[in-house]
Amino acid sequence: MFPAKKIQKLVGTRIQVEMKGEKFVLEGLLESVDDYLNLYLSSATEIVDGERRRMLGSVVLRGNNIVLITPLEE
């Protein structure tokens, strides 16, 4: 199965995203994803060293800057 298809199944759930070259993780509700794995998150929060730092609101993440996507259990 293609990665985009697996990620599309996560739309509507909370995920954590580790970005390339960054020391923090973003967590939010996955609203949509495209074929390039660009992500649109709502209610996004920045997490640094396991601690929630700031609320970002809505963010768009470019797919080629994403290292890891982890679904969260609610």
PDB file of N, CA, C, O and CB in Angstrom:
ATOM      1  N   MET A   1       0.845  -1.176   0.000  1.00  0.00           N
ATOM      2  CA  MET A   1       0.000   0.000   0.000  1.00  0.00           C
ATOM      3  C   MET A   1       0.894   1.243   0.000  1.00  0.00           C
ATOM      4  O   MET A   1       1.938   1.261   0.651  1.00  0.00           O
ATOM      5  CB  MET A   1      -0.964  -0.004   1.225  1.00  0.00           C
ATOM      6  N   PHE A   2       0.482   2.273  -0.728  1.00  0.00           N
ATOM      7  CA  PHE A   2       1.247   3.502  -0.809  1.00  0.00           C
ATOM      8  C   PHE A   2       1.128   4.298   0.493  1.00  0.00           C
ATOM      9  O   PHE A   2       0.077   4.269   1.134  1.00  0.00           O
ATOM     10  CB  PHE A   2       0.776   4.345  -2.000  1.00  0.00           C
ATOM     11  N   PRO A   3       2.179   5.001   0.889  1.00  0.00           N
ATOM     12  CA  PRO A   3       2.136   5.762   2.148  1.00  0.00           C
ATOM     13  C   PRO A   3       0.982   6.759   2.205  1.00  0.00           C
ATOM     14  O   PRO A   3       0.360   6.915   3.256  1.00  0.00           O
ATOM     15  CB  PRO A   3       3.442   6.500   2.347  1.00  0.00           C
ATOM     16  N   ALA A   4       0.685   7.433   1.103  1.00  0.00           N
ATOM     17  CA  ALA A   4      -0.392   8.428   1.115  1.00  0.00           C
ATOM     18  C   ALA A   4      -1.737   7.773   1.450  1.00  0.00           C
ATOM     19  O   ALA A   4      -2.563   8.374   2.137  1.00  0.00           O
ATOM     20  CB  ALA A   4      -0.476   9.147  -0.250  1.00  0.00           C
ATOM     21  N   LYS A   5      -1.957   6.568   0.978  1.00  0.00           N
ATOM     22  CA  LYS A   5      -3.215   5.872   1.272  1.00  0.00           C
ATOM     23  C   LYS A   5      -3.322   5.539   2.758  1.00  0.00           C
ATOM     24  O   LYS A   5      -4.398   5.655   3.345  1.00  0.00           O
ATOM     25  CB  LYS A   5      -3.327   4.585   0.435  1.00  0.00           C
ATOM     26  N   LYS A   6      -2.210   5.125   3.367  1.00  0.00           N
ATOM     27  CA  LYS A   6      -2.214   4.819   4.805  1.00  0.00           C
ATOM     28  C   LYS A   6      -2.486   6.079   5.613  1.00  0.00           C
ATOM     29  O   LYS A   6      -3.250   6.045   6.578  1.00  0.00           O
ATOM     30  CB  LYS A   6      -0.869   4.191   5.236  1.00  0.00           C
ATOM     31  N   ILE A   7      -1.869   7.188   5.229  1.00  0.00           N
ATOM     32  CA  ILE A   7      -2.048   8.437   5.950  1.00  0.00           C
ATOM     33  C   ILE A   7      -3.465   8.972   5.754  1.00  0.00           C
ATOM     34  O   ILE A   7      -4.029   9.560   6.676  1.00  0.00           O
ATOM     35  CB  ILE A   7      -1.016   9.474   5.490  1.00  0.00           C
ATOM     36  N   GLN A   8      -4.046   8.780   4.578  1.00  0.00           N
ATOM     37  CA  GLN A   8      -5.412   9.241   4.333  1.00  0.00           C
ATOM     38  C   GLN A   8      -6.404   8.560   5.271  1.00  0.00           C
ATOM     39  O   GLN A   8      -7.444   9.133   5.598  1.00  0.00           O
ATOM     40  CB  GLN A   8      -5.806   8.983   2.878  1.00  0.00           C
ATOM     41  N   LYS A   9      -6.088   7.346   5.703  1.00  0.00           N
ATOM     42  CA  LYS A   9      -6.956   6.649   6.654  1.00  0.00           C
ATOM     43  C   LYS A   9      -6.921   7.298   8.030  1.00  0.00           C
ATOM     44  O   LYS A   9      -7.806   7.057   8.850  1.00  0.00           O
ATOM     45  CB  LYS A   9      -6.551   5.187   6.763  1.00  0.00           C
ATOM     46  N   LEU A  10      -5.899   8.125   8.294  1.00  0.00           N
ATOM     47  CA  LEU A  10      -5.765   8.794   9.586  1.00  0.00           C
ATOM     48  C   LEU A  10      -6.476  10.149   9.647  1.00  0.00           C
ATOM     49  O   LEU A  10      -6.501  10.785  10.701  1.00  0.00           O
ATOM     50  CB  LEU A  10      -4.307   8.982   9.904  1.00  0.00           C
ATOM     51  N   VAL A  11      -7.051  10.593   8.530  1.00  0.00           N
ATOM     52  CA  VAL A  11      -7.753  11.875   8.520  1.00  0.00           C
ATOM     53  C   VAL A  11      -8.867  11.848   9.563  1.00  0.00           C
ATOM     54  O   VAL A  11      -9.662  10.909   9.620  1.00  0.00           O
ATOM     55  CB  VAL A  11      -8.328  12.185   7.106  1.00  0.00           C
ATOM     56  N   GLY A  12      -8.909  12.890  10.383  1.00  0.00           N
ATOM     57  CA  GLY A  12      -9.900  12.967  11.457  1.00  0.00           C
ATOM     58  C   GLY A  12      -9.374  12.482  12.791  1.00  0.00           C
ATOM     59  O   GLY A  12     -10.103  12.523  13.782  1.00  0.00           O
ATOM     60  N   THR A  13      -8.124  12.020  12.852  1.00  0.00           N
ATOM     61  CA  THR A  13      -7.535  11.563  14.108  1.00  0.00           C
ATOM     62  C   THR A  13      -6.371  12.472  14.499  1.00  0.00           C
ATOM     63  O   THR A  13      -5.871  13.243  13.680  1.00  0.00           O
ATOM     64  CB  THR A  13      -7.060  10.093  13.989  1.00  0.00           C
ATOM     65  N   ARG A  14      -5.948  12.371  15.755  1.00  0.00           N
ATOM     66  CA  ARG A  14      -4.800  13.149  16.252  1.00  0.00           C
ATOM     67  C   ARG A  14      -3.514  12.404  15.912  1.00  0.00           C
ATOM     68  O   ARG A  14      -3.423  11.186  16.062  1.00  0.00           O
ATOM     69  CB  ARG A  14      -4.906  13.394  17.797  1.00  0.00           C
ATOM     70  N   ILE A  15      -2.525  13.163  15.453  1.00  0.00           N
ATOM     71  CA  ILE A  15      -1.231  12.578  15.095  1.00  0.00           C
ATOM     72  C   ILE A  15      -0.100  13.436  15.653  1.00  0.00           C
ATOM     73  O   ILE A  15      -0.293  14.606  15.983  1.00  0.00           O
ATOM     74  CB  ILE A  15      -1.097  12.438  13.559  1.00  0.00           C
ATOM     75  N   GLN A  16       1.081  12.835  15.751  1.00  0.00           N
ATOM     76  CA  GLN A  16       2.310  13.556  16.056  1.00  0.00           C
ATOM     77  C   GLN A  16       3.187  13.489  14.817  1.00  0.00           C
ATOM     78  O   GLN A  16       3.262  12.453  14.156  1.00  0.00           O
ATOM     79  CB  GLN A  16       3.043  12.960  17.316  1.00  0.00           C
ATOM     80  N   VAL A  17       3.854  14.603  14.503  1.00  0.00           N
ATOM     81  CA  VAL A  17       4.691  14.689  13.314  1.00  0.00           C
ATOM     82  C   VAL A  17       6.069  15.201  13.718  1.00  0.00           C
ATOM     83  O   VAL A  17       6.197  16.272  14.312  1.00  0.00           O
ATOM     84  CB  VAL A  17       4.047  15.613  12.241  1.00  0.00           C
ATOM     85  N   GLU A  18       7.110  14.412  13.385  1.00  0.00           N
ATOM     86  CA  GLU A  18       8.487  14.845  13.604  1.00  0.00           C
ATOM     87  C   GLU A  18       8.999  15.424  12.290  1.00  0.00           C
ATOM     88  O   GLU A  18       8.905  14.795  11.236  1.00  0.00           O
ATOM     89  CB  GLU A  18       9.397  13.658  14.104  1.00  0.00           C
ATOM     90  N   MET A  19       9.543  16.637  12.375  1.00  0.00           N
ATOM     91  CA  MET A  19      10.003  17.339  11.188  1.00  0.00           C
ATOM     92  C   MET A  19      11.508  17.178  10.998  1.00  0.00           C
ATOM     93  O   MET A  19      12.249  17.027  11.969  1.00  0.00           O
ATOM     94  CB  MET A  19       9.640  18.815  11.276  1.00  0.00           C
ATOM     95  N   LYS A  20      11.948  17.209   9.760  1.00  0.00           N
ATOM     96  CA  LYS A  20      13.358  17.102   9.409  1.00  0.00           C
ATOM     97  C   LYS A  20      14.134  18.308   9.954  1.00  0.00           C
ATOM     98  O   LYS A  20      13.707  19.451   9.792  1.00  0.00           O
ATOM     99  CB  LYS A  20      13.526  16.997   7.877  1.00  0.00           C
ATOM    100  N   GLY A  21      15.268  18.046  10.596  1.00  0.00           N
ATOM    101  CA  GLY A  21      16.137  19.115  11.065  1.00  0.00           C
ATOM    102  C   GLY A  21      15.635  19.886  12.263  1.00  0.00           C
ATOM    103  O   GLY A  21      16.242  20.890  12.637  1.00  0.00           O
ATOM    104  N   GLU A  22      14.568  19.464  12.869  1.00  0.00           N
ATOM    105  CA  GLU A  22      14.003  20.165  14.017  1.00  0.00           C
ATOM    106  C   GLU A  22      14.104  19.293  15.263  1.00  0.00           C
ATOM    107  O   GLU A  22      14.176  18.067  15.176  1.00  0.00           O
ATOM    108  CB  GLU A  22      12.535  20.556  13.750  1.00  0.00           C
ATOM    109  N   LYS A  23      14.108  19.937  16.409  1.00  0.00           N
ATOM    110  CA  LYS A  23      14.195  19.198  17.666  1.00  0.00           C
ATOM    111  C   LYS A  23      12.857  19.163  18.383  1.00  0.00           C
ATOM    112  O   LYS A  23      12.792  18.868  19.576  1.00  0.00           O
ATOM    113  CB  LYS A  23      15.250  19.812  18.570  1.00  0.00           C
ATOM    114  N   PHE A  24      11.797  19.462  17.659  1.00  0.00           N
ATOM    115  CA  PHE A  24      10.482  19.428  18.275  1.00  0.00           C
ATOM    116  C   PHE A  24       9.521  18.608  17.430  1.00  0.00           C
ATOM    117  O   PHE A  24       9.799  18.261  16.282  1.00  0.00           O
ATOM    118  CB  PHE A  24       9.943  20.844  18.473  1.00  0.00           C
ATOM    119  N   VAL A  25       8.399  18.316  18.029  1.00  0.00           N
ATOM    120  CA  VAL A  25       7.355  17.510  17.400  1.00  0.00           C
ATOM    121  C   VAL A  25       6.088  18.360  17.369  1.00  0.00           C
ATOM    122  O   VAL A  25       5.833  19.138  18.288  1.00  0.00           O
ATOM    123  CB  VAL A  25       7.121  16.148  18.170  1.00  0.00           C
ATOM    124  N   LEU A  26       5.310  18.209  16.327  1.00  0.00           N
ATOM    125  CA  LEU A  26       4.016  18.866  16.253  1.00  0.00           C
ATOM    126  C   LEU A  26       2.926  17.821  16.467  1.00  0.00           C
ATOM    127  O   LEU A  26       3.018  16.695  15.978  1.00  0.00           O
ATOM    128  CB  LEU A  26       3.833  19.595  14.890  1.00  0.00           C
ATOM    129  N   GLU A  27       1.906  18.216  17.198  1.00  0.00           N
ATOM    130  CA  GLU A  27       0.773  17.326  17.456  1.00  0.00           C
ATOM    131  C   GLU A  27      -0.491  18.074  17.088  1.00  0.00           C
ATOM    132  O   GLU A  27      -0.648  19.245  17.431  1.00  0.00           O
ATOM    133  CB  GLU A  27       0.735  16.849  18.951  1.00  0.00           C
ATOM    134  N   GLY A  28      -1.399  17.398  16.388  1.00  0.00           N
ATOM    135  CA  GLY A  28      -2.649  18.047  16.016  1.00  0.00           C
ATOM    136  C   GLY A  28      -3.608  17.093  15.346  1.00  0.00           C
ATOM    137  O   GLY A  28      -3.318  15.910  15.168  1.00  0.00           O
ATOM    138  N   LEU A  29      -4.752  17.627  14.980  1.00  0.00           N
ATOM    139  CA  LEU A  29      -5.796  16.858  14.315  1.00  0.00           C
ATOM    140  C   LEU A  29      -5.553  16.917  12.812  1.00  0.00           C
ATOM    141  O   LEU A  29      -5.526  18.000  12.226  1.00  0.00           O
ATOM    142  CB  LEU A  29      -7.218  17.398  14.677  1.00  0.00           C
ATOM    143  N   LEU A  30      -5.377  15.763  12.193  1.00  0.00           N
ATOM    144  CA  LEU A  30      -5.132  15.695  10.759  1.00  0.00           C
ATOM    145  C   LEU A  30      -6.429  15.968  10.012  1.00  0.00           C
ATOM    146  O   LEU A  30      -7.382  15.192  10.085  1.00  0.00           O
ATOM    147  CB  LEU A  30      -4.549  14.317  10.361  1.00  0.00           C
ATOM    148  N   GLU A  31      -6.447  17.090   9.288  1.00  0.00           N
ATOM    149  CA  GLU A  31      -7.639  17.488   8.534  1.00  0.00           C
ATOM    150  C   GLU A  31      -7.602  16.968   7.104  1.00  0.00           C
ATOM    151  O   GLU A  31      -8.622  16.532   6.571  1.00  0.00           O
ATOM    152  CB  GLU A  31      -7.777  19.006   8.527  1.00  0.00           C
ATOM    153  N   SER A  32      -6.405  17.014   6.471  1.00  0.00           N
ATOM    154  CA  SER A  32      -6.304  16.518   5.096  1.00  0.00           C
ATOM    155  C   SER A  32      -4.855  16.216   4.745  1.00  0.00           C
ATOM    156  O   SER A  32      -3.922  16.674   5.406  1.00  0.00           O
ATOM    157  CB  SER A  32      -6.889  17.540   4.105  1.00  0.00           C
ATOM    158  N   VAL A  33      -4.695  15.426   3.677  1.00  0.00           N
ATOM    159  CA  VAL A  33      -3.378  15.034   3.167  1.00  0.00           C
ATOM    160  C   VAL A  33      -3.496  14.911   1.649  1.00  0.00           C
ATOM    161  O   VAL A  33      -4.554  14.554   1.132  1.00  0.00           O
ATOM    162  CB  VAL A  33      -2.877  13.679   3.818  1.00  0.00           C
ATOM    163  N   ASP A  34      -2.397  15.210   0.933  1.00  0.00           N
ATOM    164  CA  ASP A  34      -2.423  15.045  -0.516  1.00  0.00           C
ATOM    165  C   ASP A  34      -1.421  13.977  -0.949  1.00  0.00           C
ATOM    166  O   ASP A  34      -0.805  13.325  -0.107  1.00  0.00           O
ATOM    167  CB  ASP A  34      -2.120  16.381  -1.217  1.00  0.00           C
ATOM    168  N   ASP A  35      -1.258  13.799  -2.252  1.00  0.00           N
ATOM    169  CA  ASP A  35      -0.384  12.748  -2.783  1.00  0.00           C
ATOM    170  C   ASP A  35       1.091  12.967  -2.467  1.00  0.00           C
ATOM    171  O   ASP A  35       1.881  12.025  -2.528  1.00  0.00           O
ATOM    172  CB  ASP A  35      -0.560  12.649  -4.271  1.00  0.00           C
ATOM    173  N   TYR A  36       1.475  14.204  -2.129  1.00  0.00           N
ATOM    174  CA  TYR A  36       2.866  14.511  -1.790  1.00  0.00           C
ATOM    175  C   TYR A  36       3.115  14.437  -0.286  1.00  0.00           C
ATOM    176  O   TYR A  36       4.193  14.798   0.187  1.00  0.00           O
ATOM    177  CB  TYR A  36       3.238  15.895  -2.306  1.00  0.00           C
ATOM    178  N   LEU A  37       2.115  13.967   0.467  1.00  0.00           N
ATOM    179  CA  LEU A  37       2.129  13.869   1.926  1.00  0.00           C
ATOM    180  C   LEU A  37       2.215  15.229   2.602  1.00  0.00           C
ATOM    181  O   LEU A  37       2.686  15.328   3.735  1.00  0.00           O
ATOM    182  CB  LEU A  37       3.286  13.010   2.374  1.00  0.00           C
ATOM    183  N   ASN A  38       1.759  16.288   1.914  1.00  0.00           N
ATOM    184  CA  ASN A  38       1.586  17.569   2.579  1.00  0.00           C
ATOM    185  C   ASN A  38       0.418  17.393   3.541  1.00  0.00           C
ATOM    186  O   ASN A  38      -0.607  16.818   3.177  1.00  0.00           O
ATOM    187  CB  ASN A  38       1.333  18.748   1.548  1.00  0.00           C
ATOM    188  N   LEU A  39       0.570  17.883   4.760  1.00  0.00           N
ATOM    189  CA  LEU A  39      -0.449  17.685   5.785  1.00  0.00           C
ATOM    190  C   LEU A  39      -1.057  19.011   6.214  1.00  0.00           C
ATOM    191  O   LEU A  39      -0.364  20.027   6.282  1.00  0.00           O
ATOM    192  CB  LEU A  39       0.142  16.964   6.993  1.00  0.00           C
ATOM    193  N   TYR A  40      -2.345  18.998   6.500  1.00  0.00           N
ATOM    194  CA  TYR A  40      -3.025  20.141   7.092  1.00  0.00           C
ATOM    195  C   TYR A  40      -3.490  19.699   8.474  1.00  0.00           C
ATOM    196  O   TYR A  40      -4.311  18.791   8.599  1.00  0.00           O
ATOM    197  CB  TYR A  40      -4.233  20.640   6.198  1.00  0.00           C
ATOM    198  N   LEU A  41      -2.956  20.351   9.519  1.00  0.00           N
ATOM    199  CA  LEU A  41      -3.313  20.040  10.906  1.00  0.00           C
ATOM    200  C   LEU A  41      -4.071  21.206  11.513  1.00  0.00           C
ATOM    201  O   LEU A  41      -3.734  22.365  11.271  1.00  0.00           O
ATOM    202  CB  LEU A  41      -2.054  19.718  11.746  1.00  0.00           C
ATOM    203  N   SER A  42      -5.093  20.901  12.300  1.00  0.00           N
ATOM    204  CA  SER A  42      -5.770  21.925  13.080  1.00  0.00           C
ATOM    205  C   SER A  42      -5.468  21.659  14.550  1.00  0.00           C
ATOM    206  O   SER A  42      -5.090  20.547  14.920  1.00  0.00           O
ATOM    207  CB  SER A  42      -7.318  21.933  12.804  1.00  0.00           C
ATOM    208  N   SER A  43      -5.630  22.660  15.370  1.00  0.00           N
ATOM    209  CA  SER A  43      -5.351  22.571  16.810  1.00  0.00           C
ATOM    210  C   SER A  43      -3.940  22.046  17.063  1.00  0.00           C
ATOM    211  O   SER A  43      -3.727  21.228  17.958  1.00  0.00           O
ATOM    212  CB  SER A  43      -6.383  21.661  17.504  1.00  0.00           C
ATOM    213  N   ALA A  44      -2.990  22.513  16.279  1.00  0.00           N
ATOM    214  CA  ALA A  44      -1.610  22.033  16.385  1.00  0.00           C
ATOM    215  C   ALA A  44      -0.905  22.632  17.598  1.00  0.00           C
ATOM    216  O   ALA A  44      -1.114  23.790  17.958  1.00  0.00           O
ATOM    217  CB  ALA A  44      -0.832  22.370  15.111  1.00  0.00           C
ATOM    218  N   THR A  45      -0.059  21.801  18.219  1.00  0.00           N
ATOM    219  CA  THR A  45       0.724  22.197  19.380  1.00  0.00           C
ATOM    220  C   THR A  45       2.172  21.808  19.137  1.00  0.00           C
ATOM    221  O   THR A  45       2.456  20.736  18.603  1.00  0.00           O
ATOM    222  CB  THR A  45       0.178  21.541  20.682  1.00  0.00           C
ATOM    223  N   GLU A  46       3.085  22.685  19.532  1.00  0.00           N
ATOM    224  CA  GLU A  46       4.512  22.398  19.440  1.00  0.00           C
ATOM    225  C   GLU A  46       4.958  21.718  20.741  1.00  0.00           C
ATOM    226  O   GLU A  46       4.653  22.194  21.834  1.00  0.00           O
ATOM    227  CB  GLU A  46       5.336  23.709  19.174  1.00  0.00           C
ATOM    228  N   ILE A  47       5.680  20.605  20.610  1.00  0.00           N
ATOM    229  CA  ILE A  47       6.174  19.861  21.769  1.00  0.00           C
ATOM    230  C   ILE A  47       7.694  19.816  21.689  1.00  0.00           C
ATOM    231  O   ILE A  47       8.262  19.329  20.712  1.00  0.00           O
ATOM    232  CB  ILE A  47       5.568  18.413  21.824  1.00  0.00           C
ATOM    233  N   VAL A  48       8.350  20.336  22.740  1.00  0.00           N
ATOM    234  CA  VAL A  48       9.812  20.348  22.799  1.00  0.00           C
ATOM    235  C   VAL A  48      10.235  19.580  24.047  1.00  0.00           C
ATOM    236  O   VAL A  48       9.808  19.907  25.154  1.00  0.00           O
ATOM    237  CB  VAL A  48      10.377  21.819  22.816  1.00  0.00           C
ATOM    238  N   ASP A  49      11.071  18.564  23.871  1.00  0.00           N
ATOM    239  CA  ASP A  49      11.544  17.727  24.983  1.00  0.00           C
ATOM    240  C   ASP A  49      10.385  17.170  25.812  1.00  0.00           C
ATOM    241  O   ASP A  49      10.459  17.124  27.040  1.00  0.00           O
ATOM    242  CB  ASP A  49      12.482  18.533  25.886  1.00  0.00           C
ATOM    243  N   GLY A  50       9.325  16.751  25.142  1.00  0.00           N
ATOM    244  CA  GLY A  50       8.185  16.145  25.827  1.00  0.00           C
ATOM    245  C   GLY A  50       7.264  17.135  26.518  1.00  0.00           C
ATOM    246  O   GLY A  50       6.308  16.722  27.175  1.00  0.00           O
ATOM    247  N   GLU A  51       7.523  18.427  26.390  1.00  0.00           N
ATOM    248  CA  GLU A  51       6.731  19.462  27.057  1.00  0.00           C
ATOM    249  C   GLU A  51       6.016  20.318  26.018  1.00  0.00           C
ATOM    250  O   GLU A  51       6.631  20.788  25.061  1.00  0.00           O
ATOM    251  CB  GLU A  51       7.626  20.345  27.961  1.00  0.00           C
ATOM    252  N   ARG A  52       4.719  20.516  26.212  1.00  0.00           N
ATOM    253  CA  ARG A  52       3.958  21.354  25.288  1.00  0.00           C
ATOM    254  C   ARG A  52       4.404  22.807  25.452  1.00  0.00           C
ATOM    255  O   ARG A  52       4.327  23.372  26.543  1.00  0.00           O
ATOM    256  CB  ARG A  52       2.421  21.212  25.536  1.00  0.00           C
ATOM    257  N   ARG A  53       4.874  23.405  24.345  1.00  0.00           N
ATOM    258  CA  ARG A  53       5.416  24.765  24.403  1.00  0.00           C
ATOM    259  C   ARG A  53       4.401  25.822  24.020  1.00  0.00           C
ATOM    260  O   ARG A  53       4.171  26.767  24.774  1.00  0.00           O
ATOM    261  CB  ARG A  53       6.613  24.879  23.505  1.00  0.00           C
ATOM    262  N   ARG A  54       3.789  25.671  22.848  1.00  0.00           N
ATOM    263  CA  ARG A  54       2.852  26.698  22.395  1.00  0.00           C
ATOM    264  C   ARG A  54       1.821  26.123  21.438  1.00  0.00           C
ATOM    265  O   ARG A  54       2.062  25.137  20.741  1.00  0.00           O
ATOM    266  CB  ARG A  54       3.602  27.843  21.725  1.00  0.00           C
ATOM    267  N   MET A  55       0.660  26.776  21.431  1.00  0.00           N
ATOM    268  CA  MET A  55      -0.412  26.415  20.513  1.00  0.00           C
ATOM    269  C   MET A  55      -0.172  27.139  19.198  1.00  0.00           C
ATOM    270  O   MET A  55       0.069  28.346  19.187  1.00  0.00           O
ATOM    271  CB  MET A  55      -1.814  26.770  21.104  1.00  0.00           C
ATOM    272  N   LEU A  56      -0.236  26.410  18.090  1.00  0.00           N
ATOM    273  CA  LEU A  56      -0.007  27.000  16.778  1.00  0.00           C
ATOM    274  C   LEU A  56      -1.289  27.191  15.986  1.00  0.00           C
ATOM    275  O   LEU A  56      -1.321  27.980  15.042  1.00  0.00           O
ATOM    276  CB  LEU A  56       0.944  26.147  15.995  1.00  0.00           C
ATOM    277  N   GLY A  57      -2.339  26.482  16.356  1.00  0.00           N
ATOM    278  CA  GLY A  57      -3.589  26.569  15.601  1.00  0.00           C
ATOM    279  C   GLY A  57      -3.522  25.713  14.352  1.00  0.00           C
ATOM    280  O   GLY A  57      -3.142  24.545  14.424  1.00  0.00           O
ATOM    281  N   SER A  58      -3.886  26.274  13.208  1.00  0.00           N
ATOM    282  CA  SER A  58      -3.861  25.550  11.933  1.00  0.00           C
ATOM    283  C   SER A  58      -2.496  25.693  11.275  1.00  0.00           C
ATOM    284  O   SER A  58      -1.946  26.792  11.199  1.00  0.00           O
ATOM    285  CB  SER A  58      -4.968  26.067  10.988  1.00  0.00           C
ATOM    286  N   VAL A  59      -1.950  24.569  10.797  1.00  0.00           N
ATOM    287  CA  VAL A  59      -0.655  24.588  10.115  1.00  0.00           C
ATOM    288  C   VAL A  59      -0.701  23.673   8.893  1.00  0.00           C
ATOM    289  O   VAL A  59      -1.451  22.698   8.850  1.00  0.00           O
ATOM    290  CB  VAL A  59       0.483  24.153  11.079  1.00  0.00           C
ATOM    291  N   VAL A  60       0.119  24.013   7.909  1.00  0.00           N
ATOM    292  CA  VAL A  60       0.317  23.177   6.731  1.00  0.00           C
ATOM    293  C   VAL A  60       1.774  22.740   6.740  1.00  0.00           C
ATOM    294  O   VAL A  60       2.674  23.575   6.826  1.00  0.00           O
ATOM    295  CB  VAL A  60      -0.055  23.939   5.397  1.00  0.00           C
ATOM    296  N   LEU A  61       2.012  21.430   6.650  1.00  0.00           N
ATOM    297  CA  LEU A  61       3.366  20.876   6.687  1.00  0.00           C
ATOM    298  C   LEU A  61       3.715  20.313   5.319  1.00  0.00           C
ATOM    299  O   LEU A  61       2.950  19.542   4.740  1.00  0.00           O
ATOM    300  CB  LEU A  61       3.493  19.780   7.779  1.00  0.00           C
ATOM    301  N   ARG A  62       4.858  20.697   4.816  1.00  0.00           N
ATOM    302  CA  ARG A  62       5.303  20.204   3.513  1.00  0.00           C
ATOM    303  C   ARG A  62       5.798  18.770   3.658  1.00  0.00           C
ATOM    304  O   ARG A  62       6.595  18.467   4.546  1.00  0.00           O
ATOM    305  CB  ARG A  62       6.416  21.112   2.924  1.00  0.00           C
ATOM    306  N   GLY A  63       5.324  17.898   2.785  1.00  0.00           N
ATOM    307  CA  GLY A  63       5.590  16.466   2.878  1.00  0.00           C
ATOM    308  C   GLY A  63       7.057  16.078   2.871  1.00  0.00           C
ATOM    309  O   GLY A  63       7.438  15.142   3.575  1.00  0.00           O
ATOM    310  N   ASN A  64       7.905  16.771   2.091  1.00  0.00           N
ATOM    311  CA  ASN A  64       9.306  16.353   2.032  1.00  0.00           C
ATOM    312  C   ASN A  64      10.118  16.819   3.236  1.00  0.00           C
ATOM    313  O   ASN A  64      11.320  16.557   3.298  1.00  0.00           O
ATOM    314  CB  ASN A  64       9.941  16.875   0.768  1.00  0.00           C
ATOM    315  N   ASN A  65       9.494  17.502   4.194  1.00  0.00           N
ATOM    316  CA  ASN A  65      10.161  17.885   5.437  1.00  0.00           C
ATOM    317  C   ASN A  65       9.727  17.019   6.617  1.00  0.00           C
ATOM    318  O   ASN A  65      10.149  17.253   7.750  1.00  0.00           O
ATOM    319  CB  ASN A  65       9.884  19.343   5.743  1.00  0.00           C
ATOM    320  N   ILE A  66       8.889  16.025   6.355  1.00  0.00           N
ATOM    321  CA  ILE A  66       8.361  15.170   7.420  1.00  0.00           C
ATOM    322  C   ILE A  66       9.214  13.913   7.529  1.00  0.00           C
ATOM    323  O   ILE A  66       9.505  13.256   6.530  1.00  0.00           O
ATOM    324  CB  ILE A  66       6.873  14.800   7.154  1.00  0.00           C
ATOM    325  N   VAL A  67       9.614  13.584   8.770  1.00  0.00           N
ATOM    326  CA  VAL A  67      10.427  12.397   9.028  1.00  0.00           C
ATOM    327  C   VAL A  67       9.549  11.248   9.518  1.00  0.00           C
ATOM    328  O   VAL A  67       9.698  10.112   9.069  1.00  0.00           O
ATOM    329  CB  VAL A  67      11.531  12.708  10.062  1.00  0.00           C
ATOM    330  N   LEU A  68       8.616  11.552  10.458  1.00  0.00           N
ATOM    331  CA  LEU A  68       7.847  10.504  11.094  1.00  0.00           C
ATOM    332  C   LEU A  68       6.436  10.997  11.405  1.00  0.00           C
ATOM    333  O   LEU A  68       6.254  12.115  11.887  1.00  0.00           O
ATOM    334  CB  LEU A  68       8.546  10.026  12.368  1.00  0.00           C
ATOM    335  N   ILE A  69       5.443  10.156  11.126  1.00  0.00           N
ATOM    336  CA  ILE A  69       4.050  10.437  11.478  1.00  0.00           C
ATOM    337  C   ILE A  69       3.577   9.323  12.389  1.00  0.00           C
ATOM    338  O   ILE A  69       3.643   8.145  12.037  1.00  0.00           O
ATOM    339  CB  ILE A  69       3.136  10.558  10.204  1.00  0.00           C
ATOM    340  N   THR A  70       3.097   9.706  13.567  1.00  0.00           N
ATOM    341  CA  THR A  70       2.648   8.724  14.555  1.00  0.00           C
ATOM    342  C   THR A  70       1.203   8.992  14.940  1.00  0.00           C
ATOM    343  O   THR A  70       0.905  10.086  15.419  1.00  0.00           O
ATOM    344  CB  THR A  70       3.551   8.753  15.804  1.00  0.00           C
ATOM    345  N   PRO A  71       0.280   8.033  14.752  1.00  0.00           N
ATOM    346  CA  PRO A  71      -1.090   8.238  15.224  1.00  0.00           C
ATOM    347  C   PRO A  71      -1.134   8.162  16.742  1.00  0.00           C
ATOM    348  O   PRO A  71      -0.402   7.385  17.354  1.00  0.00           O
ATOM    349  CB  PRO A  71      -2.047   7.195  14.605  1.00  0.00           C
ATOM    350  N   LEU A  72      -1.999   8.976  17.348  1.00  0.00           N
ATOM    351  CA  LEU A  72      -2.138   8.983  18.802  1.00  0.00           C
ATOM    352  C   LEU A  72      -3.421   8.284  19.196  1.00  0.00           C
ATOM    353  O   LEU A  72      -4.442   8.395  18.517  1.00  0.00           O
ATOM    354  CB  LEU A  72      -2.116  10.421  19.352  1.00  0.00           C
ATOM    355  N   GLU A  73      -3.356   7.569  20.294  1.00  0.00           N
ATOM    356  CA  GLU A  73      -4.546   6.915  20.820  1.00  0.00           C
ATOM    357  C   GLU A  73      -5.298   7.929  21.661  1.00  0.00           C
ATOM    358  O   GLU A  73      -4.699   8.680  22.430  1.00  0.00           O
ATOM    359  CB  GLU A  73      -4.184   5.644  21.654  1.00  0.00           C
ATOM    360  N   GLU A  74      -6.606   7.944  21.511  1.00  0.00           N
ATOM    361  CA  GLU A  74      -7.408   8.928  22.245  1.00  0.00           C
ATOM    362  C   GLU A  74      -8.130   8.301  23.386  1.00  0.00           C
ATOM    363  O   GLU A  74      -8.852   8.985  24.111  1.00  0.00           O
ATOM    364  CB  GLU A  74      -8.396   9.601  21.339  1.00  0.00           C
TER     365      GLU A  74
END
